[in-house]
Amino acid sequence: MIITHSTFLIITVLDYNLTDKMIPGLAIDIDETLSWTIGYWVGTMQKLFGNPENLSQNQLIAKYRYTQNVPYWQTKEAEAWMEEQRFSNELQTKLPLIDGANTYLTKISKIIPISAYTTTRPDKVKDGTQKWLEQNNFPKAEIICRPSELPFNKGDEWKAKFIKENNSRFIGVIDDKPQIAELLGEEYNGTIFLYEHANVNNQSNVISCKDWKTIYEKVKEM
C-alpha cells in the first residue's frame, strides 16, 4: 500500500499515528537537507560575530560547512547565541527552503512513505519545525527531535541509534551528514541517501546524491 500526500491530508491524527507505525518508510533529515539552515546562520553570524577572512556567505559555507567548524565563532558569546537560537521556535519558521526539496520529497512520498522527519533539533522547537514543514507543503509525517536535555554535540549519535533501534520502521534515510552514514554503518539494513555529496562514502548501503533530483531518480530505481 502506498500512502500519497493527498491521502495523508484526510487521515485523522490517531489513524495517522497508527498508520505511520505500520508502514515502513523513509527517515528524513531537516537541516541542510530540507532547509538551508546554515545559510541563515552564517548570514546572521557574520554580522554579529565578524568575518575576519572576508569570505562571502557561500565561500564560508564551502570552507567550513557548519558553524561549529568556523574557528573564530567558537567564543563564549557566539556559542551562547547559537545555543539560544537552537531553542527558538520562531527561528525555525524563518529558515530558507532548499530549492526543490518539497517538490521532490512529495514525489518520493508517492513511491515510498515518509515515516518520520528525524532531526537533531531539540524537541522544544517541534512546534516551529511543524509550522515550517506545513508552510512549505511537505508531506505530513511525525517529527522526531533530539531530547532537549541531550547536548547538541551528541545529536548525531542519538539519531543514528534511534534509527537503528527502529530498523524495521525505516527502510531508508535521507540525510546530508556523512557522519550519520558512518554511525549507522553497514549493519543498518536500509538505504542511506546522502544528500549533496558526490562520492564520500564507500559503504554498500550508501548512495551519494548531488541534489534532490538525483535522490528522486535513485528512489525510483529501488
ZANU-546697 format. One line per field, with one value per residue: x, y, z of N, C-alpha, C in turn; residue in three letters. Coordinates in steps of 0.05 Angstrom, whole numbers, plus 32768, in hexadecimal, padded with zeros to 4 digits. Example, Ala and Ser with C-alpha at 12.3 -4.5 7.8 and 13.67 -1.06 7.14 Angstrom:
BEGIN
n.east = 8108/8101
n.north = 7F8E/7FD3
n.up = 809C/808E
ca.east = 80F6/8111
ca.north = 7FA6/7FEB
ca.up = 809C/808F
c.east = 8108/8102
c.north = 7FBE/8001
c.up = 809C/809D
res = ALA/SER
! end
This chain:
BEGIN
n.east = 8011/800C/8014/7FFC/800A/7FD9/7FB7/7FC9/7FB7/7F82/7F7F/7F72/7F91/7F9A/7F92/7FBA/7FEA/7FE8/7FEB/801C/803F/8037/8046/8082/80B4/80D5/8108/8111/813F/8145/8161/818E/8180/814A/813F/8164/8186/81BA/81C5/81A5/81BA/81F2/81F0/81D9/81FD/822C/8222/821B/8247/8275/82A3/82DB/82F9/82E3/82C0/828E/8248/823C/8270/8285/8264/8270/82A5/82A3/8273/8251/823B/8254/8286/82A2/82D8/82DF/82AE/82A7/82A0/828D/8263/824E/8241/821B/81F2/81E5/81D2/81A5/8186/817D/8153/8128/80E8/80D3/80FD/8102/80D8/80E7/810F/8132/811B/8136/813F/8110/810A/80D9/80B7/80CE/80D0/809A/808C/80AC/8093/8067/807A/8098/8083/8088/80A2/80B4/80CD/810C/8133/816B/815E/8148/8111/80F2/80E9/80C4/8091/809A/80B7/8091/806C/808B/8093/805F/8053/8072/805D/806A/8068/803D/8053/806C/8093/80D1/80F9/8139/8141/8139/815A/8188/81CA/81DD/820A/8206/81DF/81E1/81F1/81C7/819C/81AC/81AC/8176/815D/8174/8160/812C/8129/8108/80E0/80F5/8107/8128/8153/8159/818A/81BA/81EB/8229/823C/820F/8204/8233/822D/81FF/8210/8220/8201/81CF/8192/8177/8174/81A1/819A/81C5/81C4/81D9/820D/8243/826B/827A/827A/8284/8262/8237/8200/81F6/81E1/81FB/81E6/81E0/81B9/8172/8154/8173/816E/8138/8136/8156/8137/810B/8122/8124
n.north = 7FE8/802B/806A/80A6/80ED/810A/80E6/80E6/8116/8110/80ED/80DE/80F7/80CE/809F/80A8/80A5/806F/8057/8069/804C/801A/8015/800D/803E/807B/809E/80E1/8114/8159/818E/81AC/8187/818A/81BF/81FB/8205/8213/823E/8268/826C/8277/82A7/82C9/82C3/82D7/830D/8316/8301/8308/8302/82F3/82DD/82F2/82D7/82C5/82B4/8282/8270/826A/8241/8218/820F/8201/81E6/81DC/8205/81F9/81EC/8218/823B/826F/8279/825D/8270/8284/82A8/82A3/826D/826B/8289/8268/823B/824F/825C/822A/8218/8235/823C/8261/826E/823F/8242/8267/8255/824C/8228/81EE/81EC/81CA/81A0/8196/818B/815E/813A/8132/8117/80E9/80D4/80BC/808E/8074/8073/80AB/80A1/80BD/80FE/8104/8125/8149/8176/8195/817A/81A3/81C7/81B2/81C4/81F3/81DC/81B9/81DF/81F8/81CE/81C6/81F8/81F5/81CC/8195/814D/812F/8116/80F5/811A/8111/8124/8136/8127/815D/8162/8148/8153/817F/816E/8138/8128/810F/80DA/80CA/80CD/80A6/8078/8075/806C/803B/801B/801A/7FFE/7FDE/8000/8029/8028/8044/807E/80C4/80F1/8126/811F/8100/80E9/80D2/80A8/808A/807E/8060/8035/7FF8/7FD1/7FE4/7FD7/7FF3/8023/8059/8099/80C8/810A/813F/8130/8115/80E7/80CD/80A4/8060/8038/8000/8008/803D/8072/80A4/80E5/811D/8143/8153/8141/8116/80F4/80E7/80CC/80A0/8088/8078/804D/8025
n.up = 8000/7FEE/800B/7FFA/7FF4/7FF2/8009/803E/8050/805E/8087/80CB/8107/812E/810F/80E9/8107/8116/80E3/80D2/80F1/80DF/80AA/8088/8077/8062/8086/8091/8091/80A7/80AD/8081/805D/8050/805F/8056/8084/8095/8074/8087/80BB/80B4/8097/80BD/80E9/80D4/80D4/810B/8127/810A/80D1/80C3/809A/806E/804C/801D/8028/800F/8004/8038/804B/8028/8037/806E/807A/80A9/80E1/8111/8102/80F5/8107/8120/8136/8163/8197/81DB/81DA/81A5/81A5/81CD/81B6/818A/81A4/81BD/8190/817B/8199/818A/8173/8151/812F/8110/80ED/80C8/80A7/8069/802F/8011/7FCD/7FA8/7FCB/7FE6/7FBB/7FA2/7FCE/7FD7/7FA8/7FB0/7FDC/7FC7/7FB3/7FDB/801E/804C/8088/80B5/80CA/80DD/810A/8125/8140/817D/81A5/81B7/818F/816D/815F/8141/8117/8102/80EE/80C6/80A2/8092/807B/804E/8032/8038/8038/8068/80A6/80E0/810F/8129/815B/8179/81BE/81EA/8216/8208/81F4/81BE/819F/81A1/8180/814C/8158/8178/8152/812B/814B/815A/8128/811A/8143/8135/8106/80E5/80D9/80BC/807C/805E/805C/8057/8057/8066/807D/807E/80AD/80C5/80A3/80AC/80E3/80E2/80C4/809F/80B4/80B9/809B/8074/803D/8034/8020/800E/8012/7FE7/7FDD/7FB9/7FB2/7FEA/800D/8017/8025/801A/801F/8015/7FEC/7FC9/7FBC/7F92/7F91/7F9B/7F70/7F5E/7F8B/7F87/7F55/7F62/7F8A/7F6B/7F51/7F76
ca.east = 8000/801B/8006/8003/8007/7FBD/7FAB/7FD1/7FA8/7F67/7F82/7F72/7FAB/7F9D/7F96/7FD4/7FFF/7FE8/7FF4/8038/804E/8033/8052/809E/80B9/80EE/810E/811A/814D/813A/8175/81A0/8174/8131/8142/817F/818A/81D4/81C5/819B/81CD/820A/81EA/81D4/8215/8240/821C/821D/8261/828C/82AB/82F7/8304/82D5/82B5/8271/8238/8240/828C/8288/8256/8280/82BD/829E/825A/8240/8245/8266/82A1/82AE/82E9/82DB/8293/82A7/82A3/8277/824D/8242/8235/8202/81DE/81DD/81C3/818B/8177/8174/813A/8115/80D4/80CF/8112/80FD/80C4/80F3/8125/812E/8116/8148/8130/8107/8108/80BD/80AB/80D8/80C8/807E/808D/80B7/807F/8054/8088/809E/8078/8099/809B/80B8/80E2/811E/8144/817A/8153/813C/80F4/80E4/80E2/80B4/807B/80A4/80BE/8078/8061/809C/808D/8044/8055/8080/804D/8078/8057/8038/8060/8074/80AC/80E0/810F/814B/8138/8146/816F/81A0/81DB/81DD/821F/81FF/81C8/81E5/81F2/81AB/818C/81B3/81A3/8159/8156/817B/814E/8112/8133/80F2/80CE/8102/8114/813B/815A/8164/8199/81D1/8203/8238/823E/81F8/8209/8247/8222/81EC/8220/8214/81EE/81B4/8188/816B/8185/81A7/819E/81D6/81BE/81ED/8228/8249/8275/8288/8276/8286/824F/8226/81E5/81F5/81E0/8202/81D5/81E9/81A2/8159/814C/8181/8161/811E/813C/8160/8120/80FB/812F/8123
ca.north = 8000/8044/8080/80BF/8107/8111/80D4/80EF/812E/810A/80DA/80EB/80F6/80B4/808C/80AD/809A/8052/8050/806F/8037/8001/8015/8016/8054/808A/80B2/80F9/812A/8174/81A3/81A8/8173/8197/81DC/8205/8211/821F/8258/827B/826F/8284/82C3/82D7/82C3/82E9/8328/8318/82F8/830E/82F1/82FC/82D3/8300/82C4/82C8/82A0/8268/8268/8260/8228/8204/8209/81F6/81D7/81E0/821B/81F0/81E8/8233/823F/8289/827A/824B/8281/8280/82B9/8297/8253/8270/8292/8251/8229/825C/825A/820F/8213/824A/8233/8276/826C/8229/824A/827B/8249/824A/820E/81E5/81EC/81B1/818B/818F/817F/8143/8128/812B/8102/80D1/80C9/80AC/8075/8069/8085/80B9/8098/80D2/8111/80FF/813C/814E/818D/818D/8177/81BC/81D7/81A1/81D4/8204/81CA/81B1/81F6/81FC/81B8/81CB/820F/81EE/81B7/817B/8137/812D/80FF/80FA/8128/8106/8137/812F/8130/8177/8160/813C/8168/8181/815E/811B/8125/80FB/80C0/80C5/80C7/808C/8063/8074/8060/801F/800E/8018/7FF6/7FD4/8017/803B/8019/8056/8097/80D9/8103/8133/811B/80E7/80DE/80C2/808F/807B/8074/804A/801F/7FE5/7FBF/7FEF/7FC8/8005/8033/8074/80AC/80DD/8121/8153/8125/8105/80CD/80D2/808D/8047/8024/7FF5/8011/805A/807D/80C0/80F4/8139/8156/8146/8132/80FC/80E3/80DE/80B8/8088/807B/806B/8035/8011
ca.up = 8000/7FED/8016/7FEB/8003/7FF4/801D/8058/8058/8068/809D/80E5/8116/8139/80FA/80DD/8118/8113/80C9/80D0/80FF/80D1/808F/8087/8064/8063/809B/8083/809F/80A0/80A9/806B/804B/8047/8064/8054/809E/8097/8066/809A/80D2/80AB/8090/80D6/80FA/80C8/80DE/8128/8133/80F9/80BA/80BF/8081/8058/8039/8017/8035/8002/8008/8053/804D/8019/8046/8089/8079/80C1/80F1/8126/80F7/80EF/811F/812E/8142/817A/81AF/81ED/81D1/818E/81AC/81DD/81A3/817B/81B6/81C1/8177/8177/81A8/8181/8160/813C/811B/80FE/80D8/80B6/8098/804C/8024/7FFC/7FB4/7F9D/7FE0/7FEB/7FA3/7F9E/7FE4/7FD2/7F93/7FBC/7FEF/7FB7/7FAE/7FF5/8032/805E/80A3/80C9/80C8/80F4/810B/813E/814E/8197/81A3/81BF/8177/815C/8155/812B/8101/80F5/80DF/80AF/808F/8087/806A/8035/8025/8039/8040/8085/80B3/80FC/8113/813F/8162/818E/81D8/81EF/822B/81FC/81E8/81A1/8192/81A2/816F/8137/8165/8180/813B/8120/815E/8157/810E/811B/8155/8127/80EC/80D4/80D2/80A9/8067/8051/806A/8046/806A/8059/808D/807C/80C7/80CA/8094/80BA/80FC/80DC/80BB/808C/80C2/80B4/8084/8061/802A/803D/800A/801A/8002/7FE0/7FDE/7FA1/7FBA/8003/801E/8008/8030/8005/8021/8011/7FD1/7FCA/7FA9/7F91/7F94/7FA0/7F57/7F5F/7F9F/7F7B/7F41/7F6F/7F97/7F57/7F49/7F8B
c.east = 8012/800A/800E/7FFF/7FEA/7FAF/7FB1/7FBF/7F8D/7F67/7F81/7F8C/7FAF/7FA2/7FB1/7FEB/8000/7FF3/8012/8049/804C/8042/806F/80A2/80D3/80F0/811C/8127/8141/8150/818A/8198/815A/8133/815F/8186/81A5/81D5/81BB/81AF/81E6/8205/81E6/81EE/822B/823C/8221/8239/8279/8293/82C7/8303/82F8/82CB/8297/8263/823D/825D/8291/827B/8266/8299/82B8/8286/8247/824D/8258/8282/82B0/82BE/82E3/82BF/8291/82AE/828B/825E/823E/8234/821B/81EC/81D3/81CB/81A7/817A/816E/815A/8125/8102/80D0/80E4/810C/80EA/80D0/8108/811F/812B/812C/8137/8129/8102/80EB/80B0/80B4/80D1/80AB/807C/8097/80A3/8069/805F/808D/8093/808E/8091/809E/80CE/80F4/8133/8153/8172/8147/811E/80E5/80DD/80D1/809D/8083/80AC/80A5/806C/8071/8096/8072/8045/8060/8074/805D/8063/8054/8045/8067/808F/80B9/80F9/8121/813F/8147/815C/8189/81B0/81DB/81F1/821B/81E8/81CA/81E4/81D5/819A/8192/81A9/8184/8151/815D/8168/8132/8117/811C/80DF/80DA/8112/8128/813D/8163/8170/81B1/81EB/8211/823B/8227/81FB/821D/823D/820E/81FB/8212/8201/81D1/81AA/817C/817F/8188/81AC/81AC/81D3/81D6/8209/822B/8252/8286/8287/8275/8273/823C/8209/81E1/81F4/81E5/81F3/81DC/81D2/8189/814F/815A/8175/8148/8123/8146/8149/810F/8107/812D/810D
c.north = 8019/805B/8099/80D7/810E/80FF/80DD/8105/8128/80F5/80E8/80E7/80DA/809F/808F/80A1/807C/8049/8054/8059/801D/7FFF/801E/802C/8061/809C/80C9/810D/8144/8188/819B/8192/817E/81B6/81E3/8214/821F/823A/826E/8281/827E/82A1/82D4/82D9/82D4/8305/832B/8314/82FA/82F9/82F9/82F3/82E2/82ED/82CB/82B2/8284/825E/825C/8245/8212/81FC/81F9/81E4/81DD/81F6/8212/81EA/8202/823B/8259/828D/8267/825B/827C/8290/82AC/827D/8256/8279/827A/823F/8235/8259/823E/8208/8227/823E/8248/8274/8256/8230/825C/826F/8247/822D/8207/81E0/81D0/819B/8183/8182/8162/8130/8120/8115/80E7/80C4/80B8/8091/8066/807C/8093/80B1/80AD/80E5/810D/8115/813E/8168/8184/818B/8190/81CD/81C6/81B2/81E6/81F4/81C1/81C7/81FA/81E7/81BD/81E3/8208/81D5/819C/8165/8135/8113/8108/8108/811C/8117/812B/8138/8149/8175/8153/8152/8167/816F/8140/8114/810F/80DE/80B8/80BD/80AC/8075/805F/8065/8042/800F/800A/8010/7FED/7FEA/8028/802B/802A/8070/80AB/80ED/810F/812D/8100/80D9/80CB/80A7/807D/806F/805E/8031/800C/7FD1/7FCA/7FE3/7FDA/8012/804F/8086/80C4/80F6/8134/8149/8114/80E9/80D0/80B9/8074/8031/801A/7FFE/802F/8061/809B/80CF/8111/814C/8145/8137/8117/80E9/80D6/80C8/809E/8079/806C/8050/801F/7FFC
c.up = 8000/7FF7/8008/7FFD/8007/8008/8039/8062/8064/807F/80B8/80F3/8121/8124/80ED/80ED/8117/80F8/80C6/80DC/80EF/80B7/808F/8072/8069/807C/808E/8096/8097/809A/8095/8058/803F/8049/8061/806E/80A0/8089/8078/80B0/80CA/80A5/80A9/80E7/80EE/80D2/80FC/8133/8120/80E4/80B2/80A5/8069/8043/8035/8026/8029/8005/8024/8057/803F/8029/8060/808C/8090/80D2/8107/811D/80F2/8108/812E/8139/815A/8194/81C2/81E4/81B9/8194/81BC/81CA/8193/818B/81BA/81A8/8172/8184/81A0/816C/814A/8127/8107/80E8/80C3/80A3/807A/8044/8010/7FE3/7FAB/7FB2/7FE4/7FD3/7FA0/7FB5/7FE1/7FBD/7F9F/7FCE/7FE1/7FAF/7FC8/800A/8042/807A/80B8/80BF/80E1/80F4/8126/814B/8168/8195/81AB/81A6/8163/8150/813E/8113/80F2/80E4/80C5/8099/8082/8074/804F/8028/8023/8041/805F/8090/80CF/80FC/812C/8144/8177/81A9/81E1/8204/8220/81EF/81CA/8193/8194/818F/815A/8142/816D/8168/812F/8131/815B/813E/810F/812D/8149/810A/80D9/80CB/80BC/8094/8058/8061/8055/805A/805C/8067/8088/8097/80CE/80BC/80A2/80D4/80F8/80D4/80A8/8099/80C0/809A/806E/804E/8035/8025/8016/8008/7FFF/7FE3/7FC4/7FA9/7FD3/8015/800D/8013/801A/8007/801E/7FF4/7FD4/7FB4/7FA9/7F95/7F97/7F87/7F57/7F73/7F93/7F67/7F4D/7F7E/7F83/7F4E/7F5D/7F85
res = MET/ILE/ILE/THR/HIS/SER/THR/PHE/LEU/ILE/ILE/THR/VAL/LEU/ASP/TYR/ASN/LEU/THR/ASP/LYS/MET/ILE/PRO/GLY/LEU/ALA/ILE/ASP/ILE/ASP/GLU/THR/LEU/SER/TRP/THR/ILE/GLY/TYR/TRP/VAL/GLY/THR/MET/GLN/LYS/LEU/PHE/GLY/ASN/PRO/GLU/ASN/LEU/SER/GLN/ASN/GLN/LEU/ILE/ALA/LYS/TYR/ARG/TYR/THR/GLN/ASN/VAL/PRO/TYR/TRP/GLN/THR/LYS/GLU/ALA/GLU/ALA/TRP/MET/GLU/GLU/GLN/ARG/PHE/SER/ASN/GLU/LEU/GLN/THR/LYS/LEU/PRO/LEU/ILE/ASP/GLY/ALA/ASN/THR/TYR/LEU/THR/LYS/ILE/SER/LYS/ILE/ILE/PRO/ILE/SER/ALA/TYR/THR/THR/THR/ARG/PRO/ASP/LYS/VAL/LYS/ASP/GLY/THR/GLN/LYS/TRP/LEU/GLU/GLN/ASN/ASN/PHE/PRO/LYS/ALA/GLU/ILE/ILE/CYS/ARG/PRO/SER/GLU/LEU/PRO/PHE/ASN/LYS/GLY/ASP/GLU/TRP/LYS/ALA/LYS/PHE/ILE/LYS/GLU/ASN/ASN/SER/ARG/PHE/ILE/GLY/VAL/ILE/ASP/ASP/LYS/PRO/GLN/ILE/ALA/GLU/LEU/LEU/GLY/GLU/GLU/TYR/ASN/GLY/THR/ILE/PHE/LEU/TYR/GLU/HIS/ALA/ASN/VAL/ASN/ASN/GLN/SER/ASN/VAL/ILE/SER/CYS/LYS/ASP/TRP/LYS/THR/ILE/TYR/GLU/LYS/VAL/LYS/GLU/MET
! end
